[in-house]
């Protein structure tokens, strides 16, 4: 007897891709991720998408704006 699949493998891949982008954007949007408080969500979403797609495009300068240590 065959098991019925809920999702096709391509759908699972696409959903996990979007989930990783969403999780990354929410983490970048947290006030503790930026030196000056909080960056706009659109910038965090763009940076997260760019990081996952390995394009390297950013809206804000990562070295000066984003800092996990808040030094």
PDB file of N, CA, C, O and CB in Angstrom:
ATOM      1  N   UNK A   1       0.842  -1.181   0.000  1.00  0.00           N
ATOM      2  CA  UNK A   1       0.000   0.000   0.000  1.00  0.00           C
ATOM      3  C   UNK A   1       0.888   1.246   0.000  1.00  0.00           C
ATOM      4  O   UNK A   1       1.813   1.369   0.803  1.00  0.00           O
ATOM      5  CB  UNK A   1      -0.958  -0.003   1.222  1.00  0.00           C
ATOM      6  N   UNK A   2       0.590   2.144  -0.899  1.00  0.00           N
ATOM      7  CA  UNK A   2       1.383   3.374  -1.030  1.00  0.00           C
ATOM      8  C   UNK A   2       0.896   4.441  -0.070  1.00  0.00           C
ATOM      9  O   UNK A   2      -0.304   4.619   0.137  1.00  0.00           O
ATOM     10  CB  UNK A   2       1.328   3.902  -2.465  1.00  0.00           C
ATOM     11  N   UNK A   3       1.858   5.149   0.513  1.00  0.00           N
ATOM     12  CA  UNK A   3       1.507   6.289   1.369  1.00  0.00           C
ATOM     13  C   UNK A   3       1.243   7.496   0.491  1.00  0.00           C
ATOM     14  O   UNK A   3       1.942   7.723  -0.496  1.00  0.00           O
ATOM     15  CB  UNK A   3       2.635   6.595   2.401  1.00  0.00           C
ATOM     16  N   UNK A   4       0.257   8.250   0.846  1.00  0.00           N
ATOM     17  CA  UNK A   4      -0.025   9.477   0.110  1.00  0.00           C
ATOM     18  C   UNK A   4       0.862  10.584   0.652  1.00  0.00           C
ATOM     19  O   UNK A   4       0.910  10.822   1.859  1.00  0.00           O
ATOM     20  CB  UNK A   4      -1.527   9.866   0.216  1.00  0.00           C
ATOM     21  N   UNK A   5       1.562  11.256  -0.248  1.00  0.00           N
ATOM     22  CA  UNK A   5       2.420  12.365   0.143  1.00  0.00           C
ATOM     23  C   UNK A   5       1.585  13.623   0.286  1.00  0.00           C
ATOM     24  O   UNK A   5       0.694  13.896  -0.519  1.00  0.00           O
ATOM     25  CB  UNK A   5       3.554  12.577  -0.881  1.00  0.00           C
ATOM     26  N   UNK A   6       1.887  14.373   1.315  1.00  0.00           N
ATOM     27  CA  UNK A   6       1.197  15.634   1.495  1.00  0.00           C
ATOM     28  C   UNK A   6       1.764  16.702   0.574  1.00  0.00           C
ATOM     29  O   UNK A   6       1.021  17.502   0.003  1.00  0.00           O
ATOM     30  CB  UNK A   6       1.288  16.083   2.942  1.00  0.00           C
ATOM     31  N   UNK A   7       3.078  16.710   0.434  1.00  0.00           N
ATOM     32  CA  UNK A   7       3.751  17.698  -0.398  1.00  0.00           C
ATOM     33  C   UNK A   7       4.744  17.008  -1.318  1.00  0.00           C
ATOM     34  O   UNK A   7       5.328  15.984  -0.964  1.00  0.00           O
ATOM     35  CB  UNK A   7       4.459  18.753   0.468  1.00  0.00           C
ATOM     36  N   UNK A   8       4.926  17.564  -2.471  1.00  0.00           N
ATOM     37  CA  UNK A   8       5.948  17.078  -3.394  1.00  0.00           C
ATOM     38  C   UNK A   8       7.317  17.561  -2.903  1.00  0.00           C
ATOM     39  O   UNK A   8       7.393  18.566  -2.195  1.00  0.00           O
ATOM     40  CB  UNK A   8       5.666  17.569  -4.860  1.00  0.00           C
ATOM     41  N   UNK A   9       8.388  16.870  -3.262  1.00  0.00           N
ATOM     42  CA  UNK A   9       9.722  17.293  -2.823  1.00  0.00           C
ATOM     43  C   UNK A   9      10.067  18.732  -3.224  1.00  0.00           C
ATOM     44  O   UNK A   9      10.715  19.443  -2.456  1.00  0.00           O
ATOM     45  CB  UNK A   9      10.761  16.354  -3.390  1.00  0.00           C
ATOM     46  N   UNK A  10       9.653  19.158  -4.390  1.00  0.00           N
ATOM     47  CA  UNK A  10       9.932  20.533  -4.817  1.00  0.00           C
ATOM     48  C   UNK A  10       9.205  21.542  -3.934  1.00  0.00           C
ATOM     49  O   UNK A  10       9.724  22.627  -3.673  1.00  0.00           O
ATOM     50  CB  UNK A  10       9.523  20.731  -6.284  1.00  0.00           C
ATOM     51  N   UNK A  11       8.014  21.190  -3.477  1.00  0.00           N
ATOM     52  CA  UNK A  11       7.271  22.073  -2.585  1.00  0.00           C
ATOM     53  C   UNK A  11       7.944  22.168  -1.227  1.00  0.00           C
ATOM     54  O   UNK A  11       7.988  23.245  -0.632  1.00  0.00           O
ATOM     55  CB  UNK A  11       5.835  21.584  -2.424  1.00  0.00           C
ATOM     56  N   UNK A  12       8.462  21.071  -0.737  1.00  0.00           N
ATOM     57  CA  UNK A  12       9.167  21.072   0.544  1.00  0.00           C
ATOM     58  C   UNK A  12      10.422  21.928   0.445  1.00  0.00           C
ATOM     59  O   UNK A  12      10.730  22.686   1.364  1.00  0.00           O
ATOM     60  CB  UNK A  12       9.528  19.632   0.975  1.00  0.00           C
ATOM     61  N   UNK A  13      11.146  21.813  -0.659  1.00  0.00           N
ATOM     62  CA  UNK A  13      12.345  22.616  -0.859  1.00  0.00           C
ATOM     63  C   UNK A  13      12.009  24.103  -0.900  1.00  0.00           C
ATOM     64  O   UNK A  13      12.687  24.911  -0.266  1.00  0.00           O
ATOM     65  CB  UNK A  13      13.054  22.201  -2.148  1.00  0.00           C
ATOM     66  N   UNK A  14      10.969  24.464  -1.639  1.00  0.00           N
ATOM     67  CA  UNK A  14      10.576  25.875  -1.733  1.00  0.00           C
ATOM     68  C   UNK A  14      10.104  26.409  -0.384  1.00  0.00           C
ATOM     69  O   UNK A  14      10.452  27.531  -0.017  1.00  0.00           O
ATOM     70  CB  UNK A  14       9.468  26.053  -2.781  1.00  0.00           C
ATOM     71  N   UNK A  15       9.326  25.638   0.357  1.00  0.00           N
ATOM     72  CA  UNK A  15       8.837  26.083   1.662  1.00  0.00           C
ATOM     73  C   UNK A  15       9.975  26.240   2.660  1.00  0.00           C
ATOM     74  O   UNK A  15       9.968  27.172   3.464  1.00  0.00           O
ATOM     75  CB  UNK A  15       7.804  25.101   2.203  1.00  0.00           C
ATOM     76  N   UNK A  16      10.957  25.333   2.618  1.00  0.00           N
ATOM     77  CA  UNK A  16      12.081  25.471   3.542  1.00  0.00           C
ATOM     78  C   UNK A  16      12.946  26.669   3.167  1.00  0.00           C
ATOM     79  O   UNK A  16      13.508  27.322   4.047  1.00  0.00           O
ATOM     80  CB  UNK A  16      12.926  24.191   3.555  1.00  0.00           C
ATOM     81  N   UNK A  17      13.061  26.964   1.886  1.00  0.00           N
ATOM     82  CA  UNK A  17      13.800  28.133   1.422  1.00  0.00           C
ATOM     83  C   UNK A  17      13.141  29.406   1.953  1.00  0.00           C
ATOM     84  O   UNK A  17      13.822  30.278   2.493  1.00  0.00           O
ATOM     85  CB  UNK A  17      13.870  28.159  -0.125  1.00  0.00           C
ATOM     86  N   UNK A  18      11.833  29.515   1.802  1.00  0.00           N
ATOM     87  CA  UNK A  18      11.108  30.694   2.293  1.00  0.00           C
ATOM     88  C   UNK A  18      11.108  30.776   3.816  1.00  0.00           C
ATOM     89  O   UNK A  18      11.153  31.871   4.377  1.00  0.00           O
ATOM     90  CB  UNK A  18       9.674  30.676   1.782  1.00  0.00           C
ATOM     91  N   UNK A  19      11.059  29.637   4.481  1.00  0.00           N
ATOM     92  CA  UNK A  19      11.110  29.637   5.944  1.00  0.00           C
ATOM     93  C   UNK A  19      12.475  30.132   6.444  1.00  0.00           C
ATOM     94  O   UNK A  19      12.545  30.866   7.430  1.00  0.00           O
ATOM     95  CB  UNK A  19      10.823  28.220   6.491  1.00  0.00           C
ATOM     96  N   UNK A  20      13.542  29.734   5.774  1.00  0.00           N
ATOM     97  CA  UNK A  20      14.884  30.191   6.159  1.00  0.00           C
ATOM     98  C   UNK A  20      15.034  31.693   5.922  1.00  0.00           C
ATOM     99  O   UNK A  20      15.651  32.387   6.729  1.00  0.00           O
ATOM    100  CB  UNK A  20      15.964  29.420   5.372  1.00  0.00           C
ATOM    101  N   UNK A  21      14.477  32.197   4.827  1.00  0.00           N
ATOM    102  CA  UNK A  21      14.513  33.641   4.563  1.00  0.00           C
ATOM    103  C   UNK A  21      13.733  34.392   5.637  1.00  0.00           C
ATOM    104  O   UNK A  21      14.198  35.414   6.141  1.00  0.00           O
ATOM    105  CB  UNK A  21      13.936  33.957   3.160  1.00  0.00           C
ATOM    106  N   UNK A  22      12.560  33.897   5.985  1.00  0.00           N
ATOM    107  CA  UNK A  22      11.736  34.543   7.002  1.00  0.00           C
ATOM    108  C   UNK A  22      12.433  34.532   8.363  1.00  0.00           C
ATOM    109  O   UNK A  22      12.448  35.546   9.060  1.00  0.00           O
ATOM    110  CB  UNK A  22      10.372  33.849   7.101  1.00  0.00           C
ATOM    111  N   UNK A  23      13.006  33.396   8.740  1.00  0.00           N
ATOM    112  CA  UNK A  23      13.693  33.308  10.034  1.00  0.00           C
ATOM    113  C   UNK A  23      14.901  34.244  10.069  1.00  0.00           C
ATOM    114  O   UNK A  23      15.133  34.920  11.071  1.00  0.00           O
ATOM    115  CB  UNK A  23      14.137  31.855  10.312  1.00  0.00           C
ATOM    116  N   UNK A  24      15.661  34.284   8.992  1.00  0.00           N
ATOM    117  CA  UNK A  24      16.822  35.165   8.939  1.00  0.00           C
ATOM    118  C   UNK A  24      16.438  36.628   8.995  1.00  0.00           C
ATOM    119  O   UNK A  24      17.105  37.425   9.655  1.00  0.00           O
ATOM    120  CB  UNK A  24      17.615  34.899   7.691  1.00  0.00           C
ATOM    121  N   UNK A  25      15.360  36.988   8.301  1.00  0.00           N
ATOM    122  CA  UNK A  25      14.937  38.391   8.315  1.00  0.00           C
ATOM    123  C   UNK A  25      14.432  38.801   9.693  1.00  0.00           C
ATOM    124  O   UNK A  25      14.677  39.924  10.134  1.00  0.00           O
ATOM    125  CB  UNK A  25      13.846  38.631   7.267  1.00  0.00           C
ATOM    126  N   UNK A  26      13.737  37.907  10.369  1.00  0.00           N
ATOM    127  CA  UNK A  26      13.266  38.235  11.718  1.00  0.00           C
ATOM    128  C   UNK A  26      14.438  38.381  12.695  1.00  0.00           C
ATOM    129  O   UNK A  26      14.410  39.245  13.571  1.00  0.00           O
ATOM    130  CB  UNK A  26      12.294  37.154  12.220  1.00  0.00           C
ATOM    131  N   UNK A  27      15.453  37.551  12.547  1.00  0.00           N
ATOM    132  CA  UNK A  27      16.633  37.677  13.417  1.00  0.00           C
ATOM    133  C   UNK A  27      17.398  38.963  13.138  1.00  0.00           C
ATOM    134  O   UNK A  27      17.879  39.614  14.065  1.00  0.00           O
ATOM    135  CB  UNK A  27      17.561  36.474  13.233  1.00  0.00           C
ATOM    136  N   UNK A  28      17.512  39.333  11.860  1.00  0.00           N
ATOM    137  CA  UNK A  28      18.198  40.582  11.531  1.00  0.00           C
ATOM    138  C   UNK A  28      17.401  41.801  11.960  1.00  0.00           C
ATOM    139  O   UNK A  28      17.971  42.868  12.185  1.00  0.00           O
ATOM    140  CB  UNK A  28      18.474  40.651  10.045  1.00  0.00           C
ATOM    141  N   UNK A  29      16.103  41.655  12.073  1.00  0.00           N
ATOM    142  CA  UNK A  29      15.221  42.770  12.432  1.00  0.00           C
ATOM    143  C   UNK A  29      15.217  43.055  13.929  1.00  0.00           C
ATOM    144  O   UNK A  29      14.773  44.122  14.353  1.00  0.00           O
ATOM    145  CB  UNK A  29      13.810  42.481  11.969  1.00  0.00           C
ATOM    146  N   UNK A  30      15.701  42.123  14.725  1.00  0.00           N
ATOM    147  CA  UNK A  30      15.736  42.325  16.173  1.00  0.00           C
ATOM    148  C   UNK A  30      16.615  43.516  16.533  1.00  0.00           C
ATOM    149  O   UNK A  30      17.619  43.762  15.864  1.00  0.00           O
ATOM    150  CB  UNK A  30      16.243  41.061  16.880  1.00  0.00           C
ATOM    151  N   UNK A  31      16.258  44.257  17.572  1.00  0.00           N
ATOM    152  CA  UNK A  31      17.059  45.412  17.974  1.00  0.00           C
ATOM    153  C   UNK A  31      18.491  45.040  18.374  1.00  0.00           C
ATOM    154  O   UNK A  31      19.404  45.853  18.224  1.00  0.00           O
ATOM    155  CB  UNK A  31      16.383  46.121  19.124  1.00  0.00           C
ATOM    156  N   UNK A  32      18.689  43.846  18.870  1.00  0.00           N
ATOM    157  CA  UNK A  32      20.034  43.442  19.288  1.00  0.00           C
ATOM    158  C   UNK A  32      20.941  43.106  18.104  1.00  0.00           C
ATOM    159  O   UNK A  32      22.141  42.905  18.290  1.00  0.00           O
ATOM    160  CB  UNK A  32      19.946  42.244  20.214  1.00  0.00           C
ATOM    161  N   UNK A  33      20.392  43.043  16.897  1.00  0.00           N
ATOM    162  CA  UNK A  33      21.203  42.730  15.722  1.00  0.00           C
ATOM    163  C   UNK A  33      21.869  43.948  15.111  1.00  0.00           C
ATOM    164  O   UNK A  33      22.861  43.819  14.393  1.00  0.00           O
ATOM    165  CB  UNK A  33      20.357  42.062  14.689  1.00  0.00           C
ATOM    166  N   UNK A  34      21.340  45.116  15.383  1.00  0.00           N
ATOM    167  CA  UNK A  34      21.878  46.331  14.775  1.00  0.00           C
ATOM    168  C   UNK A  34      22.480  47.232  15.843  1.00  0.00           C
ATOM    169  O   UNK A  34      22.052  47.230  16.997  1.00  0.00           O
ATOM    170  CB  UNK A  34      20.783  47.082  13.996  1.00  0.00           C
ATOM    171  N   UNK A  35      23.460  47.984  15.441  1.00  0.00           N
ATOM    172  CA  UNK A  35      24.110  48.894  16.390  1.00  0.00           C
ATOM    173  C   UNK A  35      23.215  50.065  16.766  1.00  0.00           C
ATOM    174  O   UNK A  35      23.255  50.545  17.899  1.00  0.00           O
ATOM    175  CB  UNK A  35      25.411  49.416  15.807  1.00  0.00           C
ATOM    176  N   UNK A  36      22.414  50.518  15.825  1.00  0.00           N
ATOM    177  CA  UNK A  36      21.591  51.710  16.074  1.00  0.00           C
ATOM    178  C   UNK A  36      20.136  51.340  16.338  1.00  0.00           C
ATOM    179  O   UNK A  36      19.231  52.039  15.883  1.00  0.00           O
ATOM    180  CB  UNK A  36      21.673  52.672  14.886  1.00  0.00           C
ATOM    181  N   UNK A  37      19.900  50.262  17.057  1.00  0.00           N
ATOM    182  CA  UNK A  37      18.525  49.890  17.359  1.00  0.00           C
ATOM    183  C   UNK A  37      17.998  48.856  16.394  1.00  0.00           C
ATOM    184  O   UNK A  37      18.386  47.690  16.462  1.00  0.00           O
ATOM    185  CB  UNK A  37      17.637  51.104  17.337  1.00  0.00           C
ATOM    186  N   UNK A  38      17.126  49.260  15.503  1.00  0.00           N
ATOM    187  CA  UNK A  38      16.469  48.320  14.606  1.00  0.00           C
ATOM    188  C   UNK A  38      16.541  48.837  13.183  1.00  0.00           C
ATOM    189  O   UNK A  38      16.313  50.023  12.942  1.00  0.00           O
ATOM    190  CB  UNK A  38      15.006  48.089  15.026  1.00  0.00           C
ATOM    191  N   UNK A  39      16.857  47.956  12.228  1.00  0.00           N
ATOM    192  CA  UNK A  39      16.834  48.351  10.823  1.00  0.00           C
ATOM    193  C   UNK A  39      15.430  48.089  10.288  1.00  0.00           C
ATOM    194  O   UNK A  39      14.714  47.261  10.852  1.00  0.00           O
ATOM    195  CB  UNK A  39      17.917  47.574   9.988  1.00  0.00           C
ATOM    196  N   UNK A  40      15.013  48.763   9.223  1.00  0.00           N
ATOM    197  CA  UNK A  40      13.679  48.499   8.656  1.00  0.00           C
ATOM    198  C   UNK A  40      13.542  47.035   8.227  1.00  0.00           C
ATOM    199  O   UNK A  40      14.509  46.407   7.797  1.00  0.00           O
ATOM    200  CB  UNK A  40      13.413  49.429   7.450  1.00  0.00           C
ATOM    201  N   UNK A  41      12.327  46.510   8.352  1.00  0.00           N
ATOM    202  CA  UNK A  41      12.114  45.090   8.046  1.00  0.00           C
ATOM    203  C   UNK A  41      12.412  44.774   6.577  1.00  0.00           C
ATOM    204  O   UNK A  41      12.913  43.693   6.269  1.00  0.00           O
ATOM    205  CB  UNK A  41      10.671  44.689   8.382  1.00  0.00           C
ATOM    206  N   UNK A  42      12.113  45.692   5.681  1.00  0.00           N
ATOM    207  CA  UNK A  42      12.376  45.458   4.262  1.00  0.00           C
ATOM    208  C   UNK A  42      13.880  45.268   4.033  1.00  0.00           C
ATOM    209  O   UNK A  42      14.285  44.417   3.241  1.00  0.00           O
ATOM    210  CB  UNK A  42      11.838  46.638   3.403  1.00  0.00           C
ATOM    211  N   UNK A  43      14.698  46.053   4.722  1.00  0.00           N
ATOM    212  CA  UNK A  43      16.148  45.900   4.603  1.00  0.00           C
ATOM    213  C   UNK A  43      16.605  44.555   5.176  1.00  0.00           C
ATOM    214  O   UNK A  43      17.480  43.902   4.608  1.00  0.00           O
ATOM    215  CB  UNK A  43      16.868  47.056   5.322  1.00  0.00           C
ATOM    216  N   UNK A  44      16.016  44.147   6.293  1.00  0.00           N
ATOM    217  CA  UNK A  44      16.359  42.854   6.884  1.00  0.00           C
ATOM    218  C   UNK A  44      15.929  41.710   5.964  1.00  0.00           C
ATOM    219  O   UNK A  44      16.653  40.724   5.824  1.00  0.00           O
ATOM    220  CB  UNK A  44      15.700  42.702   8.269  1.00  0.00           C
ATOM    221  N   UNK A  45      14.772  41.832   5.346  1.00  0.00           N
ATOM    222  CA  UNK A  45      14.282  40.808   4.419  1.00  0.00           C
ATOM    223  C   UNK A  45      15.181  40.713   3.187  1.00  0.00           C
ATOM    224  O   UNK A  45      15.509  39.614   2.739  1.00  0.00           O
ATOM    225  CB  UNK A  45      12.834  41.115   3.996  1.00  0.00           C
ATOM    226  N   UNK A  46      15.574  41.850   2.646  1.00  0.00           N
ATOM    227  CA  UNK A  46      16.444  41.865   1.477  1.00  0.00           C
ATOM    228  C   UNK A  46      17.804  41.266   1.804  1.00  0.00           C
ATOM    229  O   UNK A  46      18.340  40.485   1.018  1.00  0.00           O
ATOM    230  CB  UNK A  46      16.608  43.289   0.952  1.00  0.00           C
ATOM    231  N   UNK A  47      18.365  41.621   2.951  1.00  0.00           N
ATOM    232  CA  UNK A  47      19.666  41.101   3.351  1.00  0.00           C
ATOM    233  C   UNK A  47      19.606  39.595   3.579  1.00  0.00           C
ATOM    234  O   UNK A  47      20.525  38.872   3.194  1.00  0.00           O
ATOM    235  CB  UNK A  47      20.156  41.806   4.614  1.00  0.00           C
ATOM    236  N   UNK A  48      18.540  39.122   4.197  1.00  0.00           N
ATOM    237  CA  UNK A  48      18.383  37.694   4.441  1.00  0.00           C
ATOM    238  C   UNK A  48      18.236  36.925   3.134  1.00  0.00           C
ATOM    239  O   UNK A  48      18.842  35.868   2.962  1.00  0.00           O
ATOM    240  CB  UNK A  48      17.176  37.440   5.339  1.00  0.00           C
ATOM    241  N   UNK A  49      17.446  37.444   2.229  1.00  0.00           N
ATOM    242  CA  UNK A  49      17.270  36.795   0.928  1.00  0.00           C
ATOM    243  C   UNK A  49      18.579  36.771   0.158  1.00  0.00           C
ATOM    244  O   UNK A  49      18.929  35.761  -0.452  1.00  0.00           O
ATOM    245  CB  UNK A  49      16.190  37.510   0.109  1.00  0.00           C
ATOM    246  N   UNK A  50      19.289  37.868   0.187  1.00  0.00           N
ATOM    247  CA  UNK A  50      20.565  37.959  -0.513  1.00  0.00           C
ATOM    248  C   UNK A  50      21.594  37.000   0.081  1.00  0.00           C
ATOM    249  O   UNK A  50      22.390  36.410  -0.650  1.00  0.00           O
ATOM    250  CB  UNK A  50      21.093  39.390  -0.464  1.00  0.00           C
ATOM    251  N   UNK A  51      21.580  36.847   1.388  1.00  0.00           N
ATOM    252  CA  UNK A  51      22.530  35.937   2.038  1.00  0.00           C
ATOM    253  C   UNK A  51      22.213  34.483   1.697  1.00  0.00           C
ATOM    254  O   UNK A  51      23.124  33.685   1.476  1.00  0.00           O
ATOM    255  CB  UNK A  51      22.509  36.138   3.564  1.00  0.00           C
ATOM    256  N   UNK A  52      20.942  34.140   1.655  1.00  0.00           N
ATOM    257  CA  UNK A  52      20.571  32.767   1.352  1.00  0.00           C
ATOM    258  C   UNK A  52      20.805  32.435  -0.113  1.00  0.00           C
ATOM    259  O   UNK A  52      21.123  31.293  -0.446  1.00  0.00           O
ATOM    260  CB  UNK A  52      19.120  32.526   1.712  1.00  0.00           C
ATOM    261  N   UNK A  53      20.655  33.402  -0.976  1.00  0.00           N
ATOM    262  CA  UNK A  53      20.884  33.194  -2.406  1.00  0.00           C
ATOM    263  C   UNK A  53      22.344  33.382  -2.789  1.00  0.00           C
ATOM    264  O   UNK A  53      22.705  33.158  -3.944  1.00  0.00           O
ATOM    265  CB  UNK A  53      20.021  34.142  -3.214  1.00  0.00           C
ATOM    266  N   UNK A  54      23.181  33.780  -1.866  1.00  0.00           N
ATOM    267  CA  UNK A  54      24.617  33.970  -2.034  1.00  0.00           C
ATOM    268  C   UNK A  54      24.923  35.003  -3.116  1.00  0.00           C
ATOM    269  O   UNK A  54      25.854  34.825  -3.901  1.00  0.00           O
ATOM    270  CB  UNK A  54      25.287  32.643  -2.377  1.00  0.00           C
ATOM    271  N   UNK A  55      24.139  36.085  -3.159  1.00  0.00           N
ATOM    272  CA  UNK A  55      24.418  37.146  -4.120  1.00  0.00           C
ATOM    273  C   UNK A  55      25.341  38.202  -3.525  1.00  0.00           C
ATOM    274  O   UNK A  55      26.131  38.813  -4.245  1.00  0.00           O
ATOM    275  CB  UNK A  55      23.116  37.793  -4.588  1.00  0.00           C
ATOM    276  N   UNK A  56      25.249  38.419  -2.220  1.00  0.00           N
ATOM    277  CA  UNK A  56      26.124  39.381  -1.570  1.00  0.00           C
ATOM    278  C   UNK A  56      25.628  40.808  -1.636  1.00  0.00           C
ATOM    279  O   UNK A  56      26.351  41.721  -1.237  1.00  0.00           O
ATOM    280  CB  UNK A  56      27.466  39.311  -2.171  1.00  0.00           C
ATOM    281  N   UNK A  57      24.428  41.032  -2.122  1.00  0.00           N
ATOM    282  CA  UNK A  57      23.884  42.381  -2.178  1.00  0.00           C
ATOM    283  C   UNK A  57      23.332  42.774  -0.812  1.00  0.00           C
ATOM    284  O   UNK A  57      22.681  41.967  -0.148  1.00  0.00           O
ATOM    285  CB  UNK A  57      22.788  42.485  -3.258  1.00  0.00           C
ATOM    286  N   UNK A  58      23.587  44.002  -0.395  1.00  0.00           N
ATOM    287  CA  UNK A  58      23.063  44.496   0.870  1.00  0.00           C
ATOM    288  C   UNK A  58      22.604  45.930   0.704  1.00  0.00           C
ATOM    289  O   UNK A  58      23.112  46.662  -0.146  1.00  0.00           O
ATOM    290  CB  UNK A  58      24.119  44.390   1.985  1.00  0.00           C
ATOM    291  N   UNK A  59      21.650  46.321   1.513  1.00  0.00           N
ATOM    292  CA  UNK A  59      21.149  47.699   1.500  1.00  0.00           C
ATOM    293  C   UNK A  59      21.912  48.531   2.517  1.00  0.00           C
ATOM    294  O   UNK A  59      22.237  49.690   2.260  1.00  0.00           O
ATOM    295  CB  UNK A  59      19.628  47.739   1.800  1.00  0.00           C
ATOM    296  N   UNK A  60      22.197  47.944   3.668  1.00  0.00           N
ATOM    297  CA  UNK A  60      22.968  48.616   4.710  1.00  0.00           C
ATOM    298  C   UNK A  60      24.340  47.974   4.785  1.00  0.00           C
ATOM    299  O   UNK A  60      24.491  46.792   4.479  1.00  0.00           O
ATOM    300  CB  UNK A  60      22.246  48.544   6.088  1.00  0.00           C
ATOM    301  N   UNK A  61      25.334  48.737   5.187  1.00  0.00           N
ATOM    302  CA  UNK A  61      26.679  48.204   5.320  1.00  0.00           C
ATOM    303  C   UNK A  61      26.724  47.235   6.497  1.00  0.00           C
ATOM    304  O   UNK A  61      26.492  47.622   7.643  1.00  0.00           O
ATOM    305  CB  UNK A  61      27.709  49.345   5.506  1.00  0.00           C
ATOM    306  N   UNK A  62      27.018  46.000   6.206  1.00  0.00           N
ATOM    307  CA  UNK A  62      26.978  44.963   7.226  1.00  0.00           C
ATOM    308  C   UNK A  62      28.011  45.193   8.323  1.00  0.00           C
ATOM    309  O   UNK A  62      27.729  44.967   9.499  1.00  0.00           O
ATOM    310  CB  UNK A  62      27.196  43.610   6.594  1.00  0.00           C
ATOM    311  N   UNK A  63      29.180  45.631   7.952  1.00  0.00           N
ATOM    312  CA  UNK A  63      30.259  45.804   8.929  1.00  0.00           C
ATOM    313  C   UNK A  63      29.970  46.920   9.920  1.00  0.00           C
ATOM    314  O   UNK A  63      30.353  46.818  11.085  1.00  0.00           O
ATOM    315  CB  UNK A  63      31.563  46.087   8.217  1.00  0.00           C
ATOM    316  N   UNK A  64      29.306  47.980   9.487  1.00  0.00           N
ATOM    317  CA  UNK A  64      29.084  49.113  10.390  1.00  0.00           C
ATOM    318  C   UNK A  64      27.679  49.136  10.989  1.00  0.00           C
ATOM    319  O   UNK A  64      27.487  49.690  12.071  1.00  0.00           O
ATOM    320  CB  UNK A  64      29.333  50.407   9.654  1.00  0.00           C
ATOM    321  N   UNK A  65      26.695  48.549  10.312  1.00  0.00           N
ATOM    322  CA  UNK A  65      25.319  48.626  10.799  1.00  0.00           C
ATOM    323  C   UNK A  65      24.888  47.421  11.628  1.00  0.00           C
ATOM    324  O   UNK A  65      24.178  47.565  12.623  1.00  0.00           O
ATOM    325  CB  UNK A  65      24.391  48.778   9.641  1.00  0.00           C
ATOM    326  N   UNK A  66      25.313  46.254  11.219  1.00  0.00           N
ATOM    327  CA  UNK A  66      24.890  45.038  11.902  1.00  0.00           C
ATOM    328  C   UNK A  66      26.029  44.500  12.739  1.00  0.00           C
ATOM    329  O   UNK A  66      27.153  44.348  12.259  1.00  0.00           O
ATOM    330  CB  UNK A  66      24.412  43.978  10.898  1.00  0.00           C
ATOM    331  N   UNK A  67      25.731  44.215  13.987  1.00  0.00           N
ATOM    332  CA  UNK A  67      26.756  43.713  14.887  1.00  0.00           C
ATOM    333  C   UNK A  67      26.084  42.880  15.950  1.00  0.00           C
ATOM    334  O   UNK A  67      25.236  43.384  16.686  1.00  0.00           O
ATOM    335  CB  UNK A  67      27.576  44.867  15.518  1.00  0.00           C
ATOM    336  N   UNK A  68      26.442  41.621  16.046  1.00  0.00           N
ATOM    337  CA  UNK A  68      25.868  40.749  17.050  1.00  0.00           C
ATOM    338  C   UNK A  68      26.364  41.029  18.449  1.00  0.00           C
ATOM    339  O   UNK A  68      25.695  40.668  19.417  1.00  0.00           O
ATOM    340  CB  UNK A  68      26.147  39.345  16.707  1.00  0.00           C
ATOM    341  N   UNK A  69      27.521  41.664  18.587  1.00  0.00           N
ATOM    342  CA  UNK A  69      28.106  41.914  19.904  1.00  0.00           C
ATOM    343  C   UNK A  69      27.703  43.248  20.491  1.00  0.00           C
ATOM    344  O   UNK A  69      27.793  43.435  21.704  1.00  0.00           O
ATOM    345  CB  UNK A  69      29.595  41.845  19.821  1.00  0.00           C
ATOM    346  N   UNK A  70      27.261  44.179  19.665  1.00  0.00           N
ATOM    347  CA  UNK A  70      26.929  45.542  20.103  1.00  0.00           C
ATOM    348  C   UNK A  70      28.069  46.148  20.890  1.00  0.00           C
ATOM    349  O   UNK A  70      27.874  46.655  21.995  1.00  0.00           O
ATOM    350  CB  UNK A  70      25.654  45.544  20.949  1.00  0.00           C
ATOM    351  N   UNK A  71      29.250  46.097  20.323  1.00  0.00           N
ATOM    352  CA  UNK A  71      30.449  46.590  21.003  1.00  0.00           C
ATOM    353  C   UNK A  71      30.473  48.087  21.114  1.00  0.00           C
ATOM    354  O   UNK A  71      31.420  48.650  21.662  1.00  0.00           O
ATOM    355  CB  UNK A  71      31.678  46.128  20.290  1.00  0.00           C
TER     356      UNK A  71
END
